[in-house]
């Protein structure tokens, strides 16, 4: 998605060879018009699939996941990082955070992930794929099927993309980064 | 907003005289078509105001805040509950959670809240107004002005509404709850 790549080049900041900061347009301050086009791009790619529900993990994936789910005409399910005290019958999975060097739990109310449901997972970043693996584990427990993975910015030099490819997922990455070098992004395609 | 009230009556669950659980349509699983209408309702009410930015606190306010900000044509600023390690110059405020009986910090990158900016605060619930007071404190530190407050579900039997009224805020609540009694919602208007 050329417009997104240009926005990242203009407003993003390469903080290291592994981290690009996009908090001006994607995950802290949100450029809503751009986010709407991101939702459209995911919709265009996945619309032929029999998606029952879009899922994301709170909170940076919510805007792009919502923008796509609205167009698909399906509910958005927001996986929680902390169990709300009103959650009555949770499914849990562990996610390891490389940034924080520790594991945390994510959860969903069991009744919102049903056996046989077809899911589209959407997130703002794909790095090592740990958040995705947590969602995958929740889907497995529920008997639901992840039919597609939509990623806004994919850091393809980390391990997540290889994991998704190895397991045969249909992944659509809008801004795939091959490498960050000397504070510049080299796009994968 | 009649359609929202009906959806809450149909899909919500009164867990106590103080808590209505709407995780099937608003803050865990999201009914995106309904959320889109929520965004439209906020837009219709606030569109004449000179809003520069919509602000919310992660994560349940993101969908309604985004749906409104998109229509207003302004950025959405998501106040964070934990400081991302890429945040370089944060403003902090404390929020007291009645549910968890403890205070936590919220933060924004200083450059995204500018002196003189006009803000519209949007959240899914208004209870005691503690989250709002945190946003208000960040705005005060930045020299920004909160010009409006959009609330999806207002628990008007708690202290938040009185606080907002006392301080002269222009508040628009889509589903104002006067009371929850015998597992039934009594609407305020």
Interface residues (C-beta under 8 A of the other chain):
Chain A: X15 X19 X21 X23 X24 X27 X28 X29 X30 X31 X32 X33 X35 X36 X53 X58 X59 X62 X63 X66 X67 X69 X70 X73 X74 X75 X76 X77 X78 X80 X84 X85 X86 X87 X99 X108 X109 X112
Chain B: X15 X19 X21 X23 X24 X27 X28 X29 X30 X31 X32 X33 X35 X36 X53 X58 X59 X62 X63 X66 X67 X69 X70 X73 X74 X75 X76 X77 X78 X80 X84 X85 X86 X87 X99 X108 X109 X112
